[in-house]
């Protein structure tokens, strides 16, 4: 989107490795730009709309069904929902609707949920992937999440696998692959503040 002779990104979507600081980058960037910010609140709202008890939300977060082909046929980013679909698939369709509603409202930053693929045809959408060196991610998980080294390593592997599977199931693409994103940033090399400033300058 061109405004006043300058290119402006109205939507910045962020996929991120666990403990890479992607959520912090998105949240702080939204504050500095004055953009709306969406992350796990998309899941919470989708579950609320479907009357899914809060106790089940964590189990469904970025979870796919066993059938990859079924996902692509029934719910892949342009698909339509049905009441007899698995709960995880109905949840994703609702998340997709919320993301599209967010884009209609105005400038926003969205973390996760395959938002980049959902909004890729919208003018002014910047698709970002945040990653970090393995040891730095372990250190951050220990410091921020207060995990033991063993817990941090196990959690890192679990969440990366879930996010990768979720992304592939609903987009058919490889999570973190450079051809699927406009910008990949190593937050452990650049630093959180620098990543925020770079994205702010782009927007």
C-alpha positions as CSV (number, residue, x, y, z in Angstrom):
1,X,0.0,0.0,0.0
2,X,1.4,3.4,-1.0
3,X,0.5,6.4,1.3
4,X,2.0,9.8,0.8
5,X,4.7,8.4,-1.5
6,X,5.8,5.9,1.1
7,X,5.2,2.1,1.3
8,X,3.2,1.2,4.4
9,X,2.6,-2.2,5.9
10,X,-0.9,-2.2,7.5
11,X,-0.6,-5.8,8.7
12,X,2.5,-7.3,10.2
13,X,2.2,-11.1,10.8
14,X,4.7,-12.9,13.0
15,X,5.5,-16.6,13.1
16,X,8.0,-17.4,15.8
17,X,10.1,-20.1,17.3
18,X,9.5,-20.8,20.9
19,X,11.4,-18.5,23.2
20,X,12.7,-16.4,20.3
21,X,11.0,-13.3,21.7
22,X,8.5,-13.1,18.8
23,X,5.6,-12.3,21.0
24,X,7.4,-9.6,22.8
25,X,8.6,-8.1,19.6
26,X,5.0,-8.0,18.2
27,X,3.5,-6.6,21.4
28,X,6.1,-3.8,21.8
29,X,6.0,-3.0,18.1
30,X,2.2,-2.6,18.2
31,X,2.6,-0.3,21.2
32,X,5.1,1.9,19.3
33,X,3.2,2.0,16.1
34,X,-0.3,2.3,17.7
35,X,-1.4,-0.9,15.9
36,X,-4.0,-3.3,17.3
37,X,-2.3,-6.5,18.7
38,X,-3.5,-10.0,18.4
39,X,-1.9,-13.2,19.7
40,X,-3.5,-15.9,21.9
41,X,-6.5,-13.6,22.4
42,X,-7.6,-14.8,18.9
43,X,-7.8,-18.4,20.2
44,X,-9.7,-17.3,23.3
45,X,-12.2,-15.4,21.3
46,X,-12.7,-18.2,18.8
47,X,-13.3,-20.7,21.7
48,X,-15.8,-18.3,23.2
49,X,-17.7,-18.1,20.0
50,X,-17.8,-21.9,19.7
51,X,-18.7,-22.3,23.4
52,X,-15.6,-24.4,24.0
53,X,-14.8,-24.5,27.8
54,X,-11.6,-22.5,28.7
55,X,-10.1,-25.7,30.2
56,X,-9.7,-27.2,26.8
57,X,-8.2,-24.2,25.0
58,X,-4.5,-25.1,25.8
59,X,-5.1,-28.6,24.3
60,X,-6.4,-27.1,21.1
61,X,-3.9,-24.3,20.7
62,X,-2.1,-24.6,17.3
63,X,-3.2,-28.3,17.1
64,X,-4.0,-30.1,13.9
65,X,-6.0,-33.2,13.2
66,X,-4.3,-36.4,12.1
67,X,-5.3,-36.1,8.5
68,X,-3.3,-33.6,6.5
69,X,-5.3,-34.1,3.4
70,X,-8.5,-33.7,5.2
71,X,-7.3,-30.4,6.6
72,X,-6.4,-29.1,3.1
73,X,-9.6,-30.2,1.6
74,X,-11.9,-29.0,4.3
75,X,-10.3,-26.0,5.9
76,X,-7.2,-24.8,4.0
77,X,-7.2,-21.1,4.0
78,X,-10.1,-20.6,1.6
79,X,-12.3,-23.5,2.8
80,X,-15.6,-23.4,4.5
81,X,-16.7,-24.9,7.8
82,X,-19.3,-27.4,8.8
83,X,-20.8,-28.4,12.1
84,X,-19.5,-32.0,11.8
85,X,-15.9,-31.0,11.4
86,X,-13.5,-31.9,14.3
87,X,-13.4,-29.2,17.0
88,X,-9.8,-28.2,16.1
89,X,-10.9,-27.5,12.5
90,X,-13.9,-25.5,13.5
91,X,-11.7,-23.6,15.9
92,X,-9.3,-22.7,13.1
93,X,-12.1,-21.5,10.8
94,X,-13.3,-19.2,13.6
95,X,-9.7,-18.0,14.1
96,X,-9.5,-17.3,10.4
97,X,-12.7,-15.2,10.5
98,X,-11.4,-13.2,13.5
99,X,-8.1,-12.5,11.7
100,X,-10.0,-11.3,8.6
101,X,-12.2,-9.1,10.8
102,X,-9.1,-7.7,12.5
103,X,-7.7,-6.7,9.1
104,X,-11.0,-5.0,8.2
105,X,-10.8,-2.9,11.3
106,X,-7.4,-1.4,10.5
107,X,-3.7,-1.6,11.2
108,X,-2.7,-4.6,13.3
109,X,0.1,-7.0,14.3
110,X,-0.8,-10.7,14.6
111,X,1.4,-13.3,16.2
112,X,0.9,-16.9,15.0
113,X,-2.3,-18.6,13.8
114,X,-1.1,-18.7,10.1
115,X,-2.1,-15.1,9.8
116,X,0.4,-14.4,7.2
117,X,-1.1,-16.9,4.8
118,X,-4.6,-15.8,5.6
119,X,-3.8,-12.2,4.8
120,X,-1.2,-12.7,2.1
121,X,-3.5,-11.3,-0.6
122,X,-4.2,-8.1,1.3
123,X,-2.3,-5.0,0.3
124,X,0.3,-4.0,2.8
125,X,0.9,-7.3,4.6
126,X,4.4,-8.1,5.9
127,X,5.1,-11.7,6.7
128,X,7.8,-12.1,9.4
129,X,9.5,-15.1,10.9
130,X,11.4,-14.6,14.2
131,X,14.0,-17.2,15.2
132,X,17.0,-17.4,17.5
133,X,20.0,-19.5,18.3
134,X,19.1,-22.7,20.2
135,X,21.1,-22.0,23.4
136,X,19.8,-18.4,23.6
137,X,16.2,-19.8,23.4
138,X,17.0,-22.2,26.2
139,X,18.4,-19.4,28.3
140,X,15.4,-17.2,27.6
141,X,12.9,-20.0,28.5
142,X,14.7,-20.5,31.8
143,X,14.8,-16.7,32.5
144,X,11.3,-15.7,31.3
145,X,9.3,-18.9,31.9
146,X,11.2,-19.9,35.0
147,X,11.8,-23.4,33.7
148,X,14.6,-25.8,34.6
149,X,17.1,-26.5,31.8
150,X,15.5,-29.9,31.2
151,X,12.0,-28.4,31.1
152,X,13.1,-25.6,28.8
153,X,14.6,-28.0,26.2
154,X,11.5,-30.3,26.3
155,X,9.1,-27.4,26.0
156,X,11.1,-25.8,23.2
157,X,10.9,-29.0,21.1
158,X,7.2,-29.5,21.9
159,X,6.1,-26.1,20.9
160,X,8.2,-25.8,17.8
161,X,6.8,-29.2,16.6
162,X,3.2,-28.1,17.4
163,X,3.6,-24.8,15.6
164,X,5.3,-26.4,12.6
165,X,2.6,-29.0,12.3
166,X,-0.2,-26.4,12.7
167,X,1.3,-24.2,10.0
168,X,1.8,-27.1,7.5
169,X,-1.7,-28.5,8.2
170,X,-3.5,-25.3,7.5
171,X,-1.3,-23.8,4.8
172,X,0.4,-26.7,3.1
173,X,3.7,-24.9,3.5
174,X,6.9,-25.4,5.5
175,X,7.1,-23.3,8.8
176,X,10.1,-21.1,8.9
177,X,11.1,-21.7,5.2
178,X,12.4,-18.5,3.7
179,X,10.3,-18.6,0.6
180,X,7.1,-18.3,2.7
181,X,8.1,-15.1,4.5
182,X,9.1,-11.6,3.5
183,X,11.6,-11.2,6.4
184,X,13.4,-13.6,8.7
185,X,15.1,-12.1,11.8
186,X,17.5,-13.8,14.2
187,X,16.5,-12.1,17.5
188,X,19.5,-13.5,19.4
189,X,22.0,-12.0,17.0
190,X,20.2,-8.7,16.3
191,X,18.6,-8.2,19.7
192,X,14.9,-7.7,20.5
193,X,15.2,-3.9,20.4
194,X,16.9,-3.9,17.0
195,X,14.2,-6.2,15.6
196,X,11.5,-3.9,16.8
197,X,13.3,-0.8,15.3
198,X,13.8,-2.6,11.9
199,X,10.1,-3.5,11.7
200,X,9.0,-0.1,12.9
201,X,11.1,1.5,10.1
202,X,9.6,-0.8,7.5
203,X,6.1,0.0,8.7
